[in-house]
Amino acid sequence: MLRFFKRNRQQDIEHTQDAVKPSRERWFGRILGVLRSSKLDDALWEELEEILISSDVGVDTALSIIEDLKSTVKERKLESGDEVFQSLKDTLVAGMSTENAESVWMDDSEVTGPYVILMVGVNGVGKTTSIAKLAHHFTQDGKKVVLGAADTFRAAAAEQLEILGKQIGVDVIRHESGADPGAVAYDAYQAATARQADVLIIDTAGRLHTKSNLMEELRKVHRVLARLEAKAPHQVILTLDATTGLNGLAQAKSFKEAVDCTGIFLAKLDGTARGGIVLAINRELKVPILFIGTGEKVSDLAPFDTRDFVESLLAPVS
């Protein structure tokens, strides 16, 4: 049994609470007060829909959530605002139910080389910083990490990764600008194997998601890794920028089609009051959120826990 990601439950909850604070104070923290002060009628459901849509949950997802909640209220004959509030939390948790982040990092199979994580996403979403956060967490847990700078299209990408690697204390494998990303991935895997690294995290280019050549490039990197280790990459993590809200989902779908993403790192969640995007992601993409970015420091990361997230998001504000 491989256990790659160490968790500190209390610290994770605190990070999550900090990350959702803007969304809670602007939108979601009002919900309990609304439920306690209103009748369970059409006006209430419309107000809840407005809160959800305004927070970037999306119209379809918001309507689905409200319909599920109304059905539960009717079936269970709920009458008090507190009962409906608890039911809403349960509805949201059920709507996002996926594997917990903890179970994703446990595997019964044997890994003969380094555990390979391929990071994908559009430029500017915080992908490189997210890689640094993952690498920092792994090193804090005593794991040896190597980074591969396979974003050879953007001149500054490798330099940025190298700077972050030095700060964290991990090796970075890079080629010259414009080099073949597949060759970088190959060399990074060989270096990680030779250095007996536990984890290899590979950065990739993220220029316009509509460019078919980029998507083919990602597929090639994927194929190169699979030839080196049949089960590699073990994770393909898509980085999304929470501040772009629903606009980021179209980009996400393109990456999912190209390389079959296994999880999402939702970056910059602390920088938006429209955190409702979290509620839409699983319904739209059917890909679990594994991590959330909770601040600017490399330590500002939390494994995503659905129940903890919902409890933090809906915590009442005065």
N, C-alpha and C positions, 0 to 999 in steps of 0.2 A: 504494500500500500504506500503510494507516494503522497507525501503531505508537503505541498509546496508553499502554501500561503498561510502564515501564522496570523491569528486574529486576536485582537484585544477588544472584547465585546464592549466594554464601557467606553473605551476611547473611540471605537467606531460609531457608537451612538452619539457621542458628543460632536464628532466631526460631521455626522449626518445632520444633526440639529443646527449646527452652524451653517451648513450648506443651504438648507431649505429656509433659513430665517427670512430672507427677502420675500419669498413666495408665501410663507405662512403669514407674515405681517400684512402683506398687501391683499391676499385673497383667502387662502384656506383657513386661516385662524378665525375668520368671521363665521364659519359655517355652524358651529355649535350654538352661537348666539342667535343666529337666524332660525334654527330649528326650535329653540326653546321659546322664541317670541312669536312664532307664527303657527297658524293652523296648517294641517296637512292637506292643503288644497292646491289647485292649479297655480296660484300665484307663488306658492312656496317652491314648487318644482321649477317654475320659470326662473325664479331668483337663483336657485342652485345651478341651473343650466348656465345662466349668465356668468356666475362665478367661475365655473369650470371652463367655459369657452374663453373668457377673458384671460385666464391663466395659461392659455395655449394648450389646453387639452385637445382641442379640435372639436368640430361640430359633431361628427359621427360618433366619436368616442364619448363625448359628453352626453349625447342622447342615449347611447347604449347604457351608460352608467346609471342615468336617471331612470330608465325603463326597468333595469334590473332592481334598483332600489324600490321603485313603486310596487313591483311585483312582490318583493319580500315583505314590504309593509302590509300589503293586502293579505298575503298568505298567513303571516304571523299575527295579524291584527295588532300591529304596533300603534301606540297612541302617543307616547311621550317623545319629546325632542331628543332626550338622551338615548332612548332605545333606537330611534332612527339613526342617530349619530353613530352608534356602535355598529348598526347594520351597514351604514355607508362605508365605514372603515373595512368591515369584512368583505363588502362588495369590491372595494378597490384592491384589497389584497388578493382576492380570488382572481380578479381580472389581470393581475400581473404575475400570477403564480408560475414560476419557473424553478429550475434548480437553484438552490442557494449557492451564493458565491463560494461558500466553504466546500461544498461537495464537488464543484468543478475542478478544484485543485487536488482531488484525490483520484487515483487511478489504480486499478487492480493489475493492469498489464505492466510488463517490464519495459523500461526505457533504456535502450542500449547506449544512447549518447545523451547529449544535453536535451533538456526539455525546451522545445522551440516555440516561441511566441512570435507570430507575424502581426505587426501593427499596420493597419491601413486607415485611410481617411483623407479627406480633402485638406490641402494646405491651409494653415491658419486656424485649424480647429483645436490646436493644442496637443497634437500627436507627439511631438518630440518631448514636450514637458511631461506628458503622461507616461512615456517610456521611462523617463528619469524617475518618476514617482514609483513605478513598478520595480525598477532596478534597485532603488533605495530600499524599498520594503524587503525585497529578497535578501539584499546584503545585510540588513539589520537582523534578519533571521538566520544569518550565518551561511547563506548560499553564495556560491561563486557565480558571478554573472559576466557575460560578454555581450556587447552590443554590436550589431551590424548596421553600417550606414549605407543601406541600399537605395536611399533617395539620392541618386546621382544627377538628377535633372536640375534640382535647385542648388545653386552653387554654395549657398551658406548652410545647407542642411547638415552636411557632414561636419563642418566646423562647429555648428551649434551642438550637435550630439557629442562631439569630442570634448567640448568645454564642460558639458554636463557630466560626461563620463569621468573626467578628472575630478570634478567636485564630489562625485559619489565614491570614486575610487574603483572604477571598473574599466576594463580594456574596451577599446572601440576599434573595430576592423573597418577600414575604409579604403576606397580607391580614389583615383582622380575624378574630377567632375566630368560627367558625360560617359563614365564607364558603364559596362553592362551590369545592371542590377543583379541579374542571375549569377554573374561571376562573383559579385560581392557576397551574396548569400552563400555561395559555395565555399568561399574562403573563410567566411565568418563561422560556418559550421565546422570546417576543418580545424580552425584555430580554437574554437570552443571545446572541441573533442580533445585536441592535443593538450590543452590547458586544464582538462578535467573539470570544465565548468558544469554547474548544475543547470543553469538556465541560459539560453541564448534568446535575446530579443532583437528582432530585425525591423528597422525602420524602412518605409517604402515611400515612393513618390506619391504626391497627392494633388497633382495638377488637375485641371478641369475634369470632373467626373464623367462628362459626356464624351470624352476622347476615347475612342475604341482602342487606340494604341496603348494607352495607360492600362486599361483593363487587361489587355493581352500581356503586357509587361508583368502585371501582378500574377496572372496565371502561370507565366514562365517561372517566376520566383518560386511559386508554389510547387511546380513540377520539379524544379531543381532540388528543393528540400526533400520532396517525397522520394526522389531517387537515392538520396543519401541515407534516409531513414524512412521506412515504409509509412510510419504513423506521423511523420512530420509534415507540416507544422502541427503541433499538438493543439494549439489554440490560434485562431485568427480573430484578433480583436479589432473591432471598428471603433475609432474615436469619433465621437459626435460632440459638437459644441452646443451646450445647453442654451446659450444666448441666442442662437439662430432659430430655436423653436421648431415649429413644423416645417420650416423651409429646409431643414437638414435631413428630413426623412426621404426626400427624393434622391439626394446624394447617397444616403444609406442603402437604398434599394439597389442602386447601380453596383455598389461594392459587394453587396450580398450576392447578387447574381453572378459576379465575376469570380469570387473566391469563397463563397459559402461561409460567411462569418459565423463564428461560434459564440461570440459575446460582444458586449459593448462597454466601452469606457466612456462615460458621460462626463466630459470636461467642463469646467467653468460653471458648475451648477450654482456656486456661491455668488456668481456675478449677474444673476437674473432673478426678477420677481415673477417670471412666467415659467416656473418649474413644473407646470402641469404637463409639459412635454413628456415627462417621465411616464405618466399614465397612458400616453398614446403610443409609446415606442413598442411595447410588447404586442399590443393589439394590431399595430400596423406592420411590424417587421417579423414578429414571432422569433425574436432573438433576445436572449436574456441580457439584462444589464448586469455586468459583473462588478464594476467599480464606478465610483463617482469622485470627481475632483472637487475638493472642499476648500481650496485656497491656493495661494501662490507658491508656498514652500514645497520642497520635495516630499515632505512628510504629510502633506495635506491630501490624503487619499483615504477612502473607506470602501471596503467590500460592500456591495449592495445587498441589503437585507430588506425584503419587501415589507415585513411587518414593522420593523424599526423605522423605515422610511415613511410609511403611512402615518404611524403614531406621531412622528416628528412634524410632518407636514400639516396635520390637522390639529395639532395642539392649540387650544384656544388662546386668543390674544384679547386683551381688554380693549 
